[in-house]
Amino acid sequence: MGLSTHVLDTMNGCPAAGMAVSLFATQGDQVQLIKSLVLNADGRSDGPLLDNSQLQLGTYRLVFGVKDYFSALGLVLPQPHFLDKVSLDFGVAEPTQHYHVPLLVSPWSYSTYRGS
């Protein structure tokens, strides 16, 4: 399966449909954009971010457009927003395994875990 993600909007109790996500490969100070996408109605990408043949040993970064997502919903929030982009850096030690990196988010908090 490779690498996947999904986002749950914990403020509204629903998938974060329409949220922008970017995936980067990182190595020290070097950061390389791999892909950018918009999450579907289920708060997921339409396919894996990286399939098994693309996922490699190393470090990656997912950047989620939290501020833009909540702004598009029409929420009136203090300026500047508490969260803008949420960046999750993670390592892949076993590229033959499935790595699922979900985000649970509200305008004021977020959490993540290695899912299955």
Secondary structure, 3 states (H helix, E strand, C coil): CCEECEEEECCCCEECCCCEEEEEEEECCEEEEEEEEECCCCCECCCCCECCCCCCCEEEEEEEEHHHHHHHCCCCCCCCCCCCEEEEEEEECCCCCCEECCEEECCCCEEECCEC
